[in-house]
Amino acid sequence: MFQVRIHGRGGQGVVTAAELLSAAAFAGGLWSQAFPSFGSERTGAPVVAYCRIDDHEIRTREPVVEPDALIVQDVTLIHQVDLFAGLKPEGYVLMNSGRSFEELGLGDLVLRLPRDHMLNVPATELALKHTGRPVPNAVLLGGLAAVSGVVPLDAVRDAITQRFTGSVAEANVAAAQEAYDFVKNEEGVLAHASPD
Amino acid sequence: MLRQIEGSRAVAEVVSMCRPEVVCAYPISPQTHIIEAVGRKVKSGELAPCEFINVESEFAAMSVSIGASAAGARAYTATASQGLLFMIEAVFNAAGLGLPIVMTLANRAIGAPINIWNDHSDAMAVRDSGWVQLFAETNQDAADLHIQAFRLAEEVSLPVMVCMDGYVLTHAVERVDLPGQQEVDSFLPPYVPRQVLDPSEPVSIGAMVGPEAFEEVRYLAHVRQLQALELIPEVAGEFAEHFGRPAGGFVRPYRTEGAETIVVAMGSVLGTIKDTVDALREKGTAVGVLGITSFRPFPGAALRDGLAGAKRVVVVEKAFSIGFGGVLSTDVAMALTGLSIPVSTVVAGLGGRPIMGKSLAAVFVDADHGRLGELTFLDLRKDLIDKELARMADRRRSGPTAENVLRDAQSVLPSLT
């Protein structure tokens, strides 16, 4: 089972991100379960949503406490929420930021996780560029597809076009594609920089 | 057709395929998504003929449902928590009058303290109202139970409440196999009322009944519940044949063969319990689980059969009778009369507290070792209880309990669980 925890703030499409991810997994013939941690989201308040993916029926209804991947849609949560609680040692971290982990004060995390498992993506910028709105959720799913391979980018694209229509869908697909390419490029840079 | 869909949306799709002619509801979380989706179908004409009636309260929602049903229409509504309490007089009336209304109850805690999250306090508060109460384990279950609910309700002329865990199910997006309209049509015939307000054949419905006949009318309500008890497995069997998957019925055993400890529960927590049972079985602990689908009518004989081989029974329930203990446990203990199988109650998940497999496993192991008490509150924060009790002992004006405990709870770093 692959478990994802998505952190963000009300209005950033956190719950939608988990639902899109589950739809992408479903499109690939997998079982998936997406659910929010809190029912009463308010704009700006911290929100958490979860997605589980497996090749058989998922029965548990627990919140995800030991995620395989973390998506952080808003880095200002670093000082407010215990974002990395329970993260597996080989887990993935994808954050919405143009800065480095060291600049964000997360140097310790860099030492803990495989270096190519953690990436920053300027998702709000990409979202603004393509959609004109600062909603980074679909963008980060493109990034997750690239960094973890848990779902292929095609499936993310399908999930977006099923959920949204017309230009909104197109713009989000383009933004997710650019995030995917951005992460693949970053991974290339990291691999090149690696001492071995 | 297989869909990856939110529980509320799946229920709305299925309810719509059951062709209700009147839908009347008042929004309340976590039920709202269901009614919004049904409302959209009425507005778009996809669900027709159907009248969606906006009202000013839950009391009106159930009252209008009663009127619609008495006039011969198939009536549907949904509510939760305080909404159910606000309509409670009409809830009892619907059952007393024998009107086959179907209602989704998106289970949610009851205040005070106000809390919008999931537990079963609302369903338990109307346990004795005369409604049939079915509990869904998954969203597939929730969808399937609604189709059965209309069949059951109309055949025995009783209202049926489909209980699904608020947020845990209503807001969960997961795989649901949705039937086609024709499949539902051939399973659910048009509503033929047993009693109807018809100007061409006038009757009155809702007479005042004095001591000369009240007990008899009440007894007949019980008889109708007993008829439902006979009908539930029949409808479940027919459903399985028609739709090609099991749903409904009385109880669902899982790994109860050779189990010394059998856990009993209702609703979505059964999924977490099944995973826990699997993990414990691997370690050699002889534990199994029996899920209850039909809470009212209560399938006492099926429970007795399912639990007769156990050395002990642990009832995990999301509600309790304050000043007494378990609600479901009491019924389970009654079903086991004379079998000398001890029943322990574990109250869990109140007000949306996540029920963790790890905590359940510890309790089941305690039970297996014969050291689980009669009444346990899962993951109870004893430090918070002690603090407030000390405050109350310390001074007369100790203040409001909820605010005090909340302040203490928030003085430590918030945890994700």
HADDOCK unambig.tbl for C-alpha pairs under 7 A between the chains (distance, minus, plus):
assign (segid A and resid 19 and name CA) (segid B and resid 173 and name CA) 6.39 0.50 0.50
assign (segid A and resid 23 and name CA) (segid B and resid 4 and name CA) 5.99 0.50 0.50
assign (segid A and resid 26 and name CA) (segid B and resid 4 and name CA) 6.50 0.50 0.50
assign (segid A and resid 31 and name CA) (segid B and resid 175 and name CA) 6.93 0.50 0.50
assign (segid A and resid 32 and name CA) (segid B and resid 174 and name CA) 5.93 0.50 0.50
assign (segid A and resid 33 and name CA) (segid B and resid 172 and name CA) 6.73 0.50 0.50
assign (segid A and resid 33 and name CA) (segid B and resid 173 and name CA) 5.63 0.50 0.50
assign (segid A and resid 33 and name CA) (segid B and resid 174 and name CA) 4.77 0.50 0.50
assign (segid A and resid 34 and name CA) (segid B and resid 172 and name CA) 5.60 0.50 0.50
assign (segid A and resid 34 and name CA) (segid B and resid 173 and name CA) 4.99 0.50 0.50
assign (segid A and resid 34 and name CA) (segid B and resid 174 and name CA) 6.66 0.50 0.50
assign (segid A and resid 35 and name CA) (segid B and resid 171 and name CA) 6.13 0.50 0.50
assign (segid A and resid 35 and name CA) (segid B and resid 172 and name CA) 4.53 0.50 0.50
assign (segid A and resid 35 and name CA) (segid B and resid 173 and name CA) 6.30 0.50 0.50
assign (segid A and resid 39 and name CA) (segid B and resid 167 and name CA) 6.54 0.50 0.50
assign (segid A and resid 59 and name CA) (segid B and resid 271 and name CA) 4.34 0.50 0.50
assign (segid A and resid 59 and name CA) (segid B and resid 272 and name CA) 6.09 0.50 0.50
assign (segid A and resid 59 and name CA) (segid B and resid 275 and name CA) 6.92 0.50 0.50
assign (segid A and resid 60 and name CA) (segid B and resid 271 and name CA) 4.94 0.50 0.50
assign (segid A and resid 60 and name CA) (segid B and resid 272 and name CA) 4.05 0.50 0.50
assign (segid A and resid 60 and name CA) (segid B and resid 275 and name CA) 6.54 0.50 0.50
assign (segid A and resid 61 and name CA) (segid B and resid 269 and name CA) 6.79 0.50 0.50
assign (segid A and resid 61 and name CA) (segid B and resid 271 and name CA) 6.62 0.50 0.50
assign (segid A and resid 61 and name CA) (segid B and resid 272 and name CA) 5.74 0.50 0.50
assign (segid A and resid 62 and name CA) (segid B and resid 272 and name CA) 6.98 0.50 0.50
assign (segid A and resid 62 and name CA) (segid B and resid 354 and name CA) 6.20 0.50 0.50
assign (segid A and resid 62 and name CA) (segid B and resid 355 and name CA) 6.29 0.50 0.50
assign (segid A and resid 62 and name CA) (segid B and resid 356 and name CA) 5.70 0.50 0.50
assign (segid A and resid 63 and name CA) (segid B and resid 354 and name CA) 6.92 0.50 0.50
assign (segid A and resid 63 and name CA) (segid B and resid 417 and name CA) 6.99 0.50 0.50
